[in-house]
Amino acid sequence: MSGTLNKVMLIGHLGDEVKMHYFEGGGCVGRFPLATNETYTNKQTNERVTNTEWHNIVVRNKGAEICEKYLSKGDKVYIEGRLKTRKWQDDSGNERYSTEIQCNDFTFLSTKKESENNAAAANKPMAQKPVENEPSTSKPVGEENDDLPF
């Protein structure tokens, strides 16, 4: 095989609002952190462990404007793109590197209601959501149970 492939697919939650930067020529770029989680059970302690990985997402032009308009902190989103490593100098003159996901496709996975709840949760702590009961396995009304002693 002579070709190469640089493709990333992520599903995660926004860690912050989309930060926009506009250029003189009319273009723009949006940046936001995306959190993905890995959960496993530690075999020695039998404890559930969750590791969060943070990804720097970069979206350009019209896609960036759409993300800024419809995404907010906590929203779930599918991101597809490619890895890009940038080299830059910090204030002390040290060479630094940062790896980003250059997004070329995305799909919003949070519903509008969930997005509104995420926005409300950012402003105030939300009470824990009650767990719904599993569907009842009881028999339909009118069906008799033959195991009754009477």
Residue pairs with C-beta under 8 A, 6 or more apart in sequence:
6 82
6 83
7 80
7 81
7 82
8 79
8 80
8 81
8 82
8 83
8 101
9 78
9 79
9 80
10 34
10 36
10 55
10 78
10 79
10 80
10 101
11 36
11 76
11 77
11 78
11 79
11 109
12 34
12 35
12 36
12 37
12 55
12 76
12 77
12 79
13 34
13 35
13 74
13 75
13 76
13 77
14 32
14 33
14 34
14 35
14 71
14 72
14 73
14 74
14 75
14 77
15 32
15 33
15 34
15 35
15 54
15 73
16 32
16 33
16 73
17 32
17 71
17 72
17 73
18 30
18 31
18 32
18 59
18 64
18 67
18 68
18 71
19 30
19 31
19 32
20 28
20 29
20 30
20 64
20 65
20 68
21 28
21 29
21 30
21 31
22 28
23 29
27 60
27 61
28 60
28 61
28 64
28 65
29 58
29 59
29 60
29 61
29 64
30 58
30 59
30 60
30 63
30 64
30 65
30 67
30 68
31 56
31 57
31 58
31 59
32 57
32 67
32 71
33 54
33 55
33 56
33 57
34 54
34 55
34 56
34 57
34 77
34 79
34 101
35 52
35 53
35 54
35 55
36 52
36 53
36 55
37 50
37 51
37 52
37 53
38 50
38 51
38 53
39 48
39 49
39 50
39 51
40 48
40 49
41 47
41 48
41 49
42 48
42 49
55 79
55 101
56 98
56 99
56 100
56 101
57 79
57 81
57 100
57 101
57 103
58 84
58 100
58 101
58 102
58 103
59 67
59 103
59 106
60 102
60 103
63 103
63 104
63 106
67 106
70 108
70 115
71 77
71 108
71 115
72 115
72 118
72 119
72 122
73 118
73 119
73 122
74 110
74 118
74 119
74 121
74 122
75 108
75 109
75 110
75 114
75 115
75 118
76 108
76 109
76 110
76 114
77 106
77 107
77 108
77 109
77 110
78 106
78 107
78 109
79 101
79 103
79 105
79 106
80 103
80 104
80 105
80 106
81 101
81 102
81 103
81 104
81 105
82 101
82 102
82 104
83 99
83 100
83 101
83 102
84 99
84 100
84 101
84 102
85 97
85 98
85 99
85 100
86 97
86 98
86 99
86 100
87 95
87 96
87 97
88 95
88 96
88 97
88 98
89 95
89 96
90 96
110 118
117 126
120 126
139 145
